Amino acid sequence: MRSSVDAAAFYKAMTALMDIPAKSPVKVLQEIKAEFTADHCTLSATDFGTWLSVTIPASGDDFAFVFWNSAGVQKVCRYFTGQLELELSGQRKSQIITMYCGDKGGKFPVHEAEECPTWPEFEAKQSYTANAANILKCVKQVKYAVDLRSTRPEYQGVLFQSKHIWAVEGHRAACCDDGGLDVETPFLVGVSALEQLKVFGATDIQISVADNWVLFQNEHVRLLAKRILNVTPITYESVVPQKWNEEFCFHRKDFVQALKYLLACVGKADKPYVRFDNGALTLRTKECLYKAAVSISAESSIIFGFDARYMLDALTQFEKQDMVAMRLTSPLGAISLIADNSSAIVLPVRLKEEQKAA
């Protein structure tokens, strides 16, 4: 049984799948499956939580197999150019795939295709169209607010709710509204699966949501991600204050530099808790009191504290914006940061008496 494909397209497809194979004792889950029909070749991989397939044109016979050493084969394919010929030979349990392209080639043992799990059944309940690059951009902006160590499911992934693509955990939240979606029923997906959206590039994709899965696809690529089932649903409106008592703007770079300075002053045993008083930043350690300042656009009378690490993470989300707005409700209310279509929340910390008097 023999088929041929474009070598560059085959290598690109192999490379796109290399993040998926799981570190599993089940050998077949560490590998990539190849399925050939008369006019196309589909390469796929899964770790049971994420399924990914890439289809490229092919010509030849119908056959299928699972690579024995996918990473090694992918490295070899890098050096193939032009038309790549693949021929499957041998008996069950001892099959060989012969690959040759011009004056280069090799023979590789393979698993039988039947050993590889089949894709889960899928019945879509919702369907949307969006640009993959826009969604991935939002995911990258908000993923710092995902807590994989949390026992709460809603903290372990990225939430899609109406136009919001956002994440929340016990100390902070991050949101991006640039994904071009308007979701009817919220759903939650893990970051590692969503990062595979890079395979689509900047193309438009269809997003289909089922009870347990979310399918992202275009003509050539399918990405199936297992939903994180949110036992105690949380909404953007319940986390982000809808009213506030003060609002002012500041230059993001100035605030970032001030925080980096204060964090550099903190010892391993010190809490990086910063006191904010009308643009004046102070951080007290056991031995010293450190100060910095940030210019703000309006007077602020609310004095509050925050963890400098969490605030720095939040400001990193706005790296393409010069000005950021801060909204405050009270000394112990959530601190909102807003710029364009992105927003972040940092929860305040309760300052000790000596910090209040800094």
Order of alpha helices (4+ residues) and beta strands (2+ residues): beta-alpha-beta-beta-beta-beta-alpha-beta-beta-beta-beta-alpha-beta-beta-beta-beta-alpha-beta-beta-beta-alpha-beta-alpha-beta-beta-beta-beta-alpha-beta-beta-beta-alpha
